Amino acid sequence: MCGIVCVSGSIDAALILLRGLKQLEYRGYDSAGIAVHEPDGAIRRARAAGKVAALEAAISTPFCGTSGIAHTRWATHGAPTEANAHPHRAGRVCLVHNGIIENFSPLRKELLAEGRSFSSETDTEVVAHLLDRELDLVSDPKVALLNVLSRLEGAFALAAIIEGEPDLVLGARRGAPLVAASGKGAGFLASDIMAITGEATSVIYLEEGDSVLVRPSGIEVYGLDGLPVVRHAVPAPASMAQAEKGNHRHFMQKEIYEQPEVVGRTLAAYLDAASGCIRARDGVDFRAITRLLIVGCGTASYAGQIAEYWFEALSGLPVKVDIASEFRYRNPAFLKGDAALFISQSGETADTLEALRLCKAAGVTTIALVNSPHSAMAREADIVAPTLAGPEIGVASTKAFTCQLAALAALAVLAGHQRGCLDSEAQSGHVANLLAIPSLMGAALKIDQEVDALATELANASIVLYLGRNAFFPLALEGALKLKEISYIHAEGYAAGELKHGPIALIEEDVAVVVIAPHDALFAKTRSSIQEVRARGARVIAITDNAGAAELEGEVSAILKLPDVQGMAAPIVAATAVQLLAYYVAVHKGTDVDQPRNLAKSVTVE
């Protein structure tokens, strides 16, 4: 989503701000802007539609100042134009903002009635005017900020500078991430710690409802009630090394290849290889749970759907998977003994976070499966189940997805053992199966060149269908999502058994169908689906194993052969094939693989 970076007290504020914006480019955006306090006391501003490079080109003479704010915007209110780009100016105030101000319309009407004029279509400019108006009424910037915040409805993070206050940056967060930091004699604010990596030495992860005043001399944090609060600082990341592409063409490619390492790291957090068991997690007792609700968005929800098969098969625990945006608005009925598991890479996904809060308010035990230990979900959930994927820069999720699956598989085995469905020997068998995943993923990645060659032709397809059964049905949904996200080809995933209930009408000559068909108990049924689409002229690509490849030889157009895998490891390993396929198709189409159009990495607004 939108990115915020602010500095107070740096020798060259503009350099720090522009560098920070570049480090936030992975989030996705459509315009950028910067505002700096100049030595003469005035605030100078520059904005541009497009990439940060366009902003740099729009700066005719270098900025000079020690404090300022900058922003990358992903359009919500108003088109992606220079006029709508942040920072927005109102009188003495320059302000940047992530999120949505839900009541901006009546506030705008109120300000218009007072004679104030607007130069943009955004909700953000309303906040700038409100703050400027308050500064006319009160002399204390902190009081003015708190008065404005009391008028705002919605989920947002914001930061502002005020003409006449050259060393001060104001900030606040309500439902969107914001961190404060210190280092090298300067203070910082950012929506993502990556924006100030290399500059900050210590960081404060602001909590829900916090407001903050940042000066070179220190950071003051205030709670929702406006009173001072203590938020402990922790060491900031020292470098961007983990975010560099290395020898890979794109971040997405790098992250696909990191999966054996990071999935192994995640599994190590859950598995005790020496004893062949799953480590118990504080607060997790599946014996006390009568139903598990799993909630997520996009790729995270597909991880939950795969886990549904595992939990029910291994533990007999009823599972209900929901899309977060639907769950939070359908007035869900809770049962005694419910627990809710929320899946999010960032831990800040707006709909998922609100669904978590809904469950907490209802007294339901909440579990956050997140990749960010300092995120809002991690702080607010009763229990945290970590994934250890590390920073994921590509917008299309890859290693975060497989790390989610790894953690979910371990929890499903734990549930089976705690609920008496798996004895110690069975648990050890599953642990051994999971421990093999990293090496199997490494072997699976060796089909890279075959996928590259196949993608050349697939890049010309106008529609691609994905089919799968059992846990491979949600993986088919994920495969279709990956392809449409980064190649812009229309793709859909279906349960193979549903073909005759409608989707088969889409099959005609040269339609591409990707079938995930491991040689398991359902292979014969999946093979029947292959024959049905092939008989209607479809070009079939099978993702299978050695035994499946032997039986499908001559029956399909192409085979992507994976190593032989059993049990829960199979869909995790097969995920590499659907990721590689999407990646190479996008490369051959020439799309922006890491920052596909209209998408953002972390969806922190509805």
C-alpha positions as CSV (number, residue, x, y, z in Angstrom):
1,M,0.0,0.0,0.0
2,C,1.0,3.6,0.4
3,G,4.3,4.3,2.0
4,I,5.4,7.0,4.5
5,V,8.9,8.0,5.4
6,C,9.8,11.1,7.6
7,V,13.0,12.4,9.1
8,S,13.9,15.2,11.6
9,G,17.5,16.2,12.2
10,S,19.3,14.7,9.3
11,I,22.0,16.7,7.5
12,D,20.4,15.9,4.2
13,A,16.7,15.2,4.8
14,A,15.8,15.0,1.1
15,L,18.4,12.3,0.4
16,I,17.2,10.2,3.3
17,L,13.5,10.6,2.2
18,L,14.1,9.7,-1.5
19,R,16.2,6.7,-0.5
20,G,13.4,5.6,1.8
21,L,10.8,5.9,-0.9
22,K,12.9,3.7,-3.1
23,Q,13.1,1.1,-0.4
24,L,9.3,1.2,-0.2
25,E,8.7,0.7,-3.9
26,Y,8.0,-3.0,-3.5
27,R,4.7,-2.1,-1.8
28,G,3.2,-0.9,-5.0
29,Y,2.2,2.8,-5.7
30,D,1.2,5.2,-8.5
31,S,2.6,8.6,-7.4
32,A,5.1,10.0,-5.0
33,G,6.0,13.3,-3.3
34,I,8.3,15.0,-0.8
35,A,8.2,18.1,1.4
36,V,11.2,19.5,3.2
37,H,11.7,22.4,5.7
38,E,14.1,24.7,4.0
39,P,16.7,26.8,6.0
40,D,14.6,30.0,5.4
41,G,11.7,28.4,7.4
42,A,9.5,27.7,4.4
43,I,8.3,24.3,3.4
44,R,9.2,23.2,-0.2
45,R,7.2,20.5,-1.9
46,A,7.5,18.4,-5.0
47,R,5.1,15.7,-6.3
48,A,4.7,13.5,-9.4
49,A,2.5,10.8,-10.8
50,G,4.4,7.6,-11.5
51,K,7.5,6.2,-10.0
52,V,10.0,7.8,-7.6
53,A,12.2,8.4,-10.6
54,A,9.6,10.8,-12.0
55,L,9.6,12.6,-8.7
56,E,13.4,13.0,-8.8
57,A,13.0,14.3,-12.4
58,A,10.5,16.9,-11.2
59,I,12.9,18.4,-8.6
60,S,14.7,21.1,-10.6
61,T,17.0,22.2,-7.9
62,P,18.2,20.2,-4.9
63,F,16.2,20.4,-1.7
64,C,18.1,21.7,1.3
65,G,16.9,21.0,4.9
66,T,17.1,18.8,7.9
67,S,13.5,17.6,8.3
68,G,10.7,16.5,6.0
69,I,8.1,14.0,4.9
70,A,7.7,11.8,1.8
71,H,5.1,9.4,0.5
72,T,4.3,6.9,-2.2
73,R,0.6,6.7,-2.9
74,W,-1.7,3.9,-4.1
75,A,-4.9,5.6,-5.2
76,T,-8.1,5.3,-3.1
77,H,-9.8,8.7,-3.3
78,G,-9.1,10.3,-6.6
79,A,-7.1,9.3,-9.7
80,P,-3.3,8.8,-9.6
81,T,-2.4,12.4,-10.6
82,E,0.1,14.9,-9.4
83,A,-2.7,17.0,-7.8
84,N,-3.8,14.0,-5.7
85,A,-0.3,12.9,-4.8
86,H,1.0,13.5,-1.2
87,P,2.1,15.5,0.7
88,H,-0.9,17.7,0.8
89,R,-0.6,21.3,1.8
90,A,-3.1,23.5,3.8
91,G,-1.8,26.7,5.2
92,R,1.1,25.9,7.5
93,V,0.7,22.2,7.3
94,C,2.1,19.5,4.9
95,L,0.7,16.1,5.6
96,V,1.0,12.5,4.3
97,H,-1.5,9.7,5.0
98,N,-2.1,6.0,4.5
99,G,-5.6,4.5,4.7
100,I,-9.1,5.9,4.3
101,I,-10.9,8.6,6.3
102,E,-14.4,7.3,6.2
103,N,-16.1,10.5,7.2
104,F,-14.1,12.8,5.0
105,S,-17.1,13.9,3.0
106,P,-19.0,15.7,5.8
107,L,-15.7,17.1,7.1
108,R,-14.9,18.5,3.7
109,K,-18.4,20.1,3.5
110,E,-17.8,21.7,6.9
111,L,-14.4,23.1,5.8
112,L,-15.9,24.4,2.4
113,A,-18.6,26.1,4.3
114,E,-15.9,28.0,6.3
115,G,-14.3,29.2,3.1
116,R,-11.5,26.8,2.7
117,S,-10.6,25.6,-0.8
118,F,-9.3,22.2,-2.0
119,S,-6.9,21.4,-4.8
120,S,-7.4,17.6,-4.8
121,E,-10.0,14.9,-4.7
122,T,-8.4,13.1,-1.7
123,D,-9.6,12.5,1.8
124,T,-6.0,13.3,3.0
125,E,-6.3,17.0,2.1
126,V,-9.2,17.3,4.6
127,V,-6.9,16.2,7.4
128,A,-4.3,18.8,6.4
129,H,-7.0,21.5,6.6
130,L,-8.3,20.3,9.9
131,L,-4.8,20.4,11.4
132,D,-4.2,23.9,10.0
133,R,-7.4,25.1,11.4
134,E,-6.7,23.7,14.8
135,L,-3.3,25.4,14.8
136,D,-5.1,28.7,14.4
137,L,-7.0,27.9,17.6
138,V,-4.3,26.3,19.8
139,S,-0.6,27.0,19.9
140,D,0.5,23.4,21.0
141,P,0.9,21.1,17.9
142,K,0.3,18.1,20.1
143,V,-3.1,19.4,21.3
144,A,-4.0,20.4,17.7
145,L,-3.1,16.9,16.5
146,L,-5.2,15.2,19.2
147,N,-8.1,17.5,18.5
148,V,-8.0,16.5,14.8
149,L,-7.7,12.8,15.5
150,S,-10.8,13.0,17.6
151,R,-12.8,14.0,14.5
152,L,-11.5,11.3,12.2
153,E,-13.2,8.0,11.4
154,G,-11.5,5.1,9.6
155,A,-8.2,3.3,9.5
156,F,-5.2,5.4,8.8
157,A,-1.6,6.4,9.6
158,L,-0.5,9.9,9.1
159,A,2.5,12.2,9.5
160,A,2.8,16.0,9.2
161,I,5.2,18.9,9.4
162,I,4.3,22.5,10.3
163,E,5.9,25.6,9.0
164,G,7.5,27.4,11.9
165,E,8.3,24.1,13.6
166,P,11.4,23.0,11.7
167,D,12.5,20.1,13.9
168,L,9.1,18.5,14.5
169,V,7.3,15.7,12.8
170,L,3.8,14.7,14.0
171,G,2.4,11.2,13.5
172,A,-0.5,8.9,14.5
173,R,-1.8,5.5,13.7
174,R,-5.3,4.1,13.8
175,G,-5.5,0.7,12.1
176,A,-2.5,1.2,9.8
177,P,1.2,0.6,10.6
178,L,3.6,3.3,11.6
179,V,7.0,3.0,13.4
180,A,9.1,5.7,15.1
181,A,12.9,5.4,15.2
182,S,16.1,7.1,16.2
183,G,19.6,7.0,14.8
184,K,22.6,9.2,13.8
185,G,21.2,12.1,15.7
186,A,17.9,12.1,13.9
187,G,14.4,10.9,14.4
188,F,12.3,9.0,11.9
189,L,8.7,7.9,11.1
190,A,7.8,5.3,8.6
191,S,5.0,3.0,7.6
192,D,7.6,0.2,7.1
193,I,10.9,-0.3,8.8
194,M,12.5,-1.0,5.5
195,A,12.2,2.7,4.6
196,I,14.7,3.6,7.2
197,T,16.9,0.5,7.3
198,G,20.5,1.6,7.4
199,E,19.6,5.0,9.0
200,A,17.8,4.0,12.2
201,T,19.5,2.2,15.1
202,S,16.5,1.7,17.3
203,V,12.8,1.4,16.5
204,I,9.5,1.8,18.3
205,Y,6.6,-0.2,16.9
206,L,3.7,2.2,17.7
207,E,0.6,0.6,19.0
208,E,-3.0,1.0,17.9
209,G,-4.2,4.5,18.8
210,D,-0.8,6.0,19.4
211,S,0.2,9.5,18.5
212,V,3.8,10.6,18.3
213,L,6.0,13.7,18.2
214,V,9.4,13.1,16.6
215,R,12.4,15.5,17.1
216,P,16.1,15.0,16.9
217,S,16.2,15.2,20.6
218,G,13.8,12.4,21.2
219,I,10.5,10.7,20.6
220,E,7.3,11.4,22.6
221,V,4.5,8.8,22.3
222,Y,0.9,9.4,23.5
223,G,-1.9,6.8,23.9
224,L,-5.4,6.9,22.6
225,D,-6.4,9.1,25.7
226,G,-3.7,11.6,24.8
227,L,-1.6,10.8,27.9
228,P,2.1,10.0,27.6
229,V,2.9,6.3,27.3
230,V,6.2,4.3,27.3
231,R,6.8,2.2,24.1
232,H,10.1,0.4,24.4
233,A,12.6,0.7,21.6
234,V,14.3,-2.4,20.0
235,P,17.3,-2.6,17.7
236,A,16.6,-1.7,14.1
237,P,17.6,-3.9,11.2
238,A,21.1,-3.1,10.2
239,S,20.9,-3.6,6.4
240,M,18.8,-4.3,3.4
241,A,20.8,-7.5,2.5
242,Q,17.8,-9.8,2.8
243,A,15.9,-7.6,0.3
244,E,18.5,-7.6,-2.4
245,K,17.9,-9.6,-5.6
246,G,21.4,-11.1,-5.7
247,N,21.9,-13.0,-8.9
248,H,18.2,-13.2,-9.6
249,R,16.4,-11.2,-12.2
250,H,13.4,-10.3,-10.0
251,F,12.7,-10.4,-6.3
252,M,9.9,-12.9,-7.0
253,Q,12.4,-15.3,-8.5
254,K,14.8,-14.9,-5.6
255,E,12.0,-15.5,-3.2
256,I,10.9,-18.7,-5.0
257,Y,14.4,-20.0,-4.6
258,E,14.6,-19.0,-1.0
259,Q,11.8,-21.4,-0.1
260,P,13.8,-24.4,0.9
261,E,15.7,-22.3,3.4
262,V,12.8,-20.3,4.8
263,V,10.4,-23.2,4.9
264,G,13.1,-25.2,6.7
265,R,13.5,-22.3,9.2
266,T,9.8,-22.2,9.8
267,L,9.5,-25.9,10.3
268,A,12.5,-25.8,12.8
269,A,10.4,-23.5,14.9
270,Y,7.7,-26.1,15.2
271,L,9.3,-29.5,14.9
272,D,11.5,-31.4,17.4
273,A,13.4,-33.6,15.0
274,A,15.2,-35.4,17.8
275,S,12.0,-36.6,19.5
276,G,9.9,-36.8,16.3
277,C,7.2,-34.6,17.7
278,I,5.7,-31.1,17.3
279,R,6.7,-28.7,20.0
280,A,3.8,-27.5,22.2
281,R,3.1,-23.8,21.8
282,D,2.1,-21.7,24.8
283,G,-1.7,-21.4,24.9
284,V,-2.4,-23.8,22.1
285,D,-4.6,-26.7,23.3
286,F,-6.6,-28.2,20.5
287,R,-8.4,-30.5,23.0
288,A,-10.3,-27.4,24.2
289,I,-11.3,-26.4,20.7
290,T,-14.6,-27.7,19.2
291,R,-14.4,-25.7,15.9
292,L,-11.5,-23.9,14.3
293,L,-12.3,-20.8,12.2
294,I,-9.6,-19.9,9.7
295,V,-9.7,-16.4,8.2
296,G,-7.5,-14.7,5.6
297,C,-7.4,-12.8,2.3
298,G,-6.2,-13.9,-1.1
299,T,-3.2,-16.3,-0.9
300,A,-3.5,-16.5,2.9
301,S,-7.1,-17.8,2.5
302,Y,-6.0,-20.5,0.1
303,A,-3.4,-21.6,2.6
304,G,-6.2,-21.8,5.1
305,Q,-8.3,-23.9,2.7
306,I,-5.5,-26.4,2.3
307,A,-5.1,-26.6,6.0
308,E,-8.8,-27.3,6.4
309,Y,-8.2,-30.7,4.7
310,W,-5.2,-31.4,7.1
311,F,-6.9,-30.4,10.3
312,E,-10.1,-32.4,9.7
313,A,-8.2,-35.5,8.4
314,L,-5.6,-35.6,11.1
315,S,-7.5,-34.4,14.2
316,G,-11.2,-34.7,13.5
317,L,-11.5,-31.0,14.3
318,P,-14.2,-29.2,12.3
319,V,-12.8,-26.3,10.4
320,K,-14.6,-23.3,8.7
321,V,-12.5,-21.2,6.3
322,D,-13.7,-17.6,5.5
323,I,-12.5,-14.7,3.4
324,A,-11.9,-11.9,5.9
325,S,-13.8,-9.2,4.1
326,E,-16.9,-11.4,4.1
327,F,-16.5,-12.9,7.6
328,R,-16.4,-9.5,9.3
329,Y,-19.6,-8.2,7.8
330,R,-21.8,-11.3,7.8
331,N,-22.5,-11.3,11.6
332,P,-20.9,-14.8,12.1
333,A,-22.5,-17.1,14.7
334,F,-20.0,-18.3,17.2
335,L,-20.1,-21.6,19.1
336,K,-18.8,-22.5,22.5
337,G,-15.3,-23.8,22.1
338,D,-14.6,-21.9,18.9
339,A,-11.0,-20.7,18.2
340,A,-10.1,-18.5,15.3
341,L,-6.9,-18.6,13.3
342,F,-5.9,-15.5,11.3
343,I,-3.4,-15.8,8.5
344,S,-1.5,-12.7,7.1
345,Q,2.0,-12.2,5.8
346,S,2.2,-8.6,7.0
347,G,0.0,-8.9,10.1
348,E,-1.6,-5.6,9.1
349,T,-4.1,-6.7,6.5
350,A,-7.1,-4.4,7.3
351,D,-10.0,-6.9,6.8
352,T,-8.2,-9.7,8.6
353,L,-7.2,-7.5,11.5
354,E,-10.8,-6.3,11.9
355,A,-12.0,-9.9,11.8
356,L,-9.6,-10.7,14.6
357,R,-10.9,-7.9,16.6
358,L,-14.5,-9.0,16.0
359,C,-13.6,-12.5,17.4
360,K,-11.8,-11.1,20.4
361,A,-14.8,-8.9,21.2
362,A,-17.0,-12.1,21.1
363,G,-14.6,-13.9,23.5
364,V,-13.2,-16.2,20.9
365,T,-9.6,-17.4,21.3
366,T,-7.5,-15.8,18.6
367,I,-4.4,-17.1,16.9
368,A,-2.3,-15.0,14.5
369,L,-0.2,-16.8,11.9
370,V,2.0,-13.9,10.8
371,N,5.4,-13.2,9.2
372,S,5.9,-10.0,11.2
373,P,6.3,-10.4,14.9
374,H,5.7,-6.7,15.7
375,S,2.6,-6.4,13.6
376,A,-0.8,-5.4,14.9
377,M,-2.2,-8.9,14.6
378,A,0.8,-10.3,16.5
379,R,0.3,-7.8,19.3
380,E,-3.5,-8.2,19.5
381,A,-4.0,-11.9,19.2
382,D,-4.1,-14.2,22.2
383,I,-1.6,-16.6,20.6
384,V,1.0,-16.0,17.9
385,A,2.1,-18.7,15.5
386,P,5.1,-17.3,13.6
387,T,6.2,-17.9,10.0
388,L,9.9,-17.1,9.3
389,A,9.9,-16.2,5.6
390,G,11.9,-13.0,6.1
391,P,11.1,-9.9,4.1
392,E,9.1,-10.7,1.0
393,I,9.5,-7.9,-1.6
394,G,7.6,-9.3,-4.6
395,V,3.9,-8.3,-4.5
396,A,2.8,-11.8,-5.5
397,S,3.3,-14.0,-2.4
398,T,5.5,-17.1,-2.8
399,K,7.7,-17.9,0.2
400,A,5.3,-16.4,2.7
401,F,2.6,-18.8,1.3
402,T,4.7,-21.9,1.6
403,C,5.9,-20.9,5.1
404,Q,2.3,-20.5,6.1
405,L,1.6,-24.0,4.8
406,A,4.5,-25.4,6.7
407,A,3.4,-23.8,10.0
408,L,-0.2,-24.9,9.4
409,A,0.9,-28.5,8.7
410,A,2.8,-28.6,11.9
411,L,-0.2,-27.2,13.8
412,A,-2.5,-29.8,12.2
413,V,-0.2,-32.6,13.4
414,L,-0.1,-31.1,16.9
415,A,-3.9,-31.0,16.9
416,G,-4.1,-34.6,15.8
417,H,-1.8,-35.7,18.6
418,Q,-3.4,-33.5,21.3
419,R,-6.9,-34.8,20.4
420,G,-5.8,-38.4,20.5
421,C,-6.1,-39.1,16.7
422,L,-2.4,-39.6,16.2
423,D,-0.3,-41.7,18.5
424,S,3.4,-41.0,19.0
425,E,4.4,-43.2,16.1
426,A,2.0,-41.6,13.7
427,Q,3.1,-38.1,14.9
428,S,6.8,-39.1,14.2
429,G,5.9,-40.3,10.7
430,H,4.3,-36.9,9.9
431,V,7.2,-35.0,11.4
432,A,9.6,-37.0,9.2
433,N,7.4,-36.2,6.2
434,L,7.6,-32.5,7.0
435,L,11.3,-32.5,7.7
436,A,11.8,-33.7,4.1
437,I,10.1,-30.7,2.6
438,P,13.1,-28.4,2.2
439,S,15.2,-30.9,0.3
440,L,12.1,-31.9,-1.8
441,M,11.5,-28.2,-2.7
442,G,15.1,-27.9,-3.7
443,A,14.7,-30.8,-6.0
444,A,11.4,-29.5,-7.4
445,L,13.1,-26.2,-8.4
446,K,15.2,-28.1,-10.8
447,I,12.4,-28.0,-13.4
448,D,13.2,-24.3,-13.8
449,Q,14.4,-24.6,-17.4
450,E,11.5,-26.9,-18.4
451,V,9.0,-24.4,-17.0
452,D,10.8,-21.5,-18.8
453,A,10.5,-23.3,-22.2
454,L,6.8,-24.2,-21.6
455,A,5.9,-20.7,-20.5
456,T,7.0,-19.3,-23.9
457,E,3.9,-20.8,-25.5
458,L,1.6,-20.4,-22.5
459,A,2.3,-16.6,-22.5
460,N,0.1,-16.4,-25.6
461,A,-2.9,-18.0,-23.9
462,S,-6.0,-15.9,-23.4
463,I,-7.5,-18.1,-20.7
464,V,-5.9,-20.7,-18.4
465,L,-7.8,-23.1,-16.2
466,Y,-6.3,-24.9,-13.2
467,L,-7.8,-28.1,-11.8
468,G,-7.1,-30.1,-8.6
469,R,-8.7,-32.4,-6.1
470,N,-8.6,-32.5,-2.3
471,A,-5.8,-30.2,-0.9
472,F,-4.7,-29.6,-4.5
473,F,-8.0,-27.8,-5.3
474,P,-7.0,-24.7,-3.2
475,L,-3.6,-25.0,-4.7
476,A,-5.3,-24.7,-8.1
477,L,-6.9,-21.5,-6.9
478,E,-3.6,-20.2,-5.8
479,G,-2.0,-21.1,-9.1
480,A,-4.7,-19.3,-11.0
481,L,-4.3,-16.3,-8.7
482,K,-0.5,-16.2,-9.3
483,L,-0.9,-16.3,-13.0
484,K,-3.5,-13.5,-13.2
485,E,-1.7,-11.3,-10.7
486,I,1.6,-11.0,-12.6
487,S,0.8,-12.0,-16.2
488,Y,-2.7,-10.5,-16.5
489,I,-3.9,-13.6,-18.2
490,H,-7.5,-14.6,-17.3
491,A,-7.1,-17.7,-15.1
492,E,-9.5,-19.6,-12.9
493,G,-9.1,-22.5,-10.5
494,Y,-11.7,-25.3,-10.1
495,A,-12.2,-28.5,-8.2
496,A,-11.7,-31.2,-10.9
497,G,-14.9,-32.9,-9.8
498,E,-16.9,-29.8,-10.6
499,L,-16.0,-29.8,-14.3
500,K,-19.3,-31.1,-15.5
501,H,-21.2,-28.7,-13.2
502,G,-20.4,-25.7,-15.5
503,P,-16.7,-25.0,-16.0
504,I,-16.4,-27.6,-18.9
505,A,-18.4,-25.1,-21.0
506,L,-15.3,-23.0,-21.1
507,I,-13.3,-25.7,-22.8
508,E,-12.6,-25.3,-26.5
509,E,-9.7,-25.8,-28.9
510,D,-6.4,-24.7,-27.5
511,V,-7.7,-23.5,-24.1
512,A,-4.8,-24.2,-21.7
513,V,-5.6,-26.4,-18.6
514,V,-3.1,-26.9,-15.8
515,V,-3.9,-30.0,-13.8
516,I,-2.2,-30.7,-10.5
517,A,-2.3,-34.5,-10.5
518,P,-0.1,-36.3,-8.0
519,H,-0.2,-40.1,-8.2
520,D,-2.3,-40.4,-5.0
521,A,-5.6,-42.1,-4.1
522,L,-7.5,-39.7,-6.3
523,F,-5.3,-39.9,-9.3
524,A,-7.7,-42.1,-11.4
525,K,-10.5,-39.5,-10.9
526,T,-8.2,-36.6,-11.8
527,R,-7.1,-38.6,-14.9
528,S,-10.7,-38.8,-16.0
529,S,-11.0,-35.0,-15.8
530,I,-7.9,-34.7,-17.9
531,Q,-9.4,-37.0,-20.5
532,E,-12.7,-34.9,-20.5
533,V,-10.9,-31.6,-21.2
534,R,-8.5,-33.2,-23.7
535,A,-11.4,-34.7,-25.7
536,R,-12.7,-31.1,-26.2
537,G,-9.4,-29.8,-27.6
538,A,-7.8,-28.4,-24.4
539,R,-4.0,-28.2,-24.2
540,V,-3.3,-30.0,-20.9
541,I,-0.2,-29.4,-18.7
542,A,0.1,-31.9,-15.9
543,I,2.0,-31.2,-12.7
544,T,2.7,-34.7,-11.3
545,D,5.3,-37.1,-9.9
546,N,7.2,-40.0,-11.5
547,A,4.4,-42.5,-11.3
548,G,1.8,-40.0,-12.6
549,A,4.1,-39.0,-15.4
550,A,4.5,-42.6,-16.5
551,E,0.7,-43.1,-16.7
552,L,0.0,-39.7,-18.4
553,E,2.6,-40.1,-21.0
554,G,1.0,-39.4,-24.4
555,E,-2.3,-38.2,-22.8
556,V,-1.2,-34.6,-22.1
557,S,0.6,-31.9,-24.0
558,A,3.3,-31.4,-21.4
559,I,4.4,-32.8,-18.0
560,L,6.1,-31.0,-15.2
561,K,7.5,-33.8,-13.1
562,L,8.1,-33.2,-9.4
563,P,9.9,-35.5,-7.0
564,D,7.8,-38.2,-5.3
565,V,6.2,-36.7,-2.3
566,Q,3.7,-38.0,0.2
567,G,1.2,-36.5,2.6
568,M,1.1,-32.9,3.6
569,A,4.4,-32.2,2.0
570,A,2.9,-32.7,-1.5
571,P,1.0,-29.5,-1.9
572,I,3.8,-27.5,-0.4
573,V,6.3,-28.9,-2.9
574,A,3.9,-28.6,-5.8
575,A,3.5,-24.9,-5.0
576,T,6.9,-24.3,-6.4
577,A,5.7,-25.5,-9.8
578,V,2.7,-23.2,-10.0
579,Q,4.9,-20.3,-8.8
580,L,7.5,-20.9,-11.4
581,L,4.9,-21.3,-14.2
582,A,3.3,-17.9,-13.3
583,Y,6.7,-16.3,-13.0
584,Y,8.1,-17.4,-16.4
585,V,4.8,-16.6,-18.2
586,A,5.0,-13.1,-16.8
587,V,8.6,-12.7,-17.8
588,H,7.9,-13.8,-21.4
589,K,4.9,-11.4,-21.5
590,G,7.2,-8.6,-20.3
591,T,5.0,-7.5,-17.3
592,D,6.3,-5.9,-14.1
593,V,6.8,-9.1,-12.2
594,D,7.6,-7.6,-8.8
595,Q,5.1,-4.7,-8.9
596,P,2.2,-5.8,-11.0
597,R,-0.4,-3.2,-12.0
598,N,-3.1,-2.2,-9.6
599,L,-1.8,-4.4,-6.8
600,A,0.0,-3.6,-3.5
601,K,1.9,-5.8,-1.1
602,S,0.1,-5.1,2.0
603,V,-3.6,-4.2,1.8
604,T,-4.1,-2.0,4.9
605,V,-7.4,-0.5,3.7
606,E,-10.7,-2.1,2.8
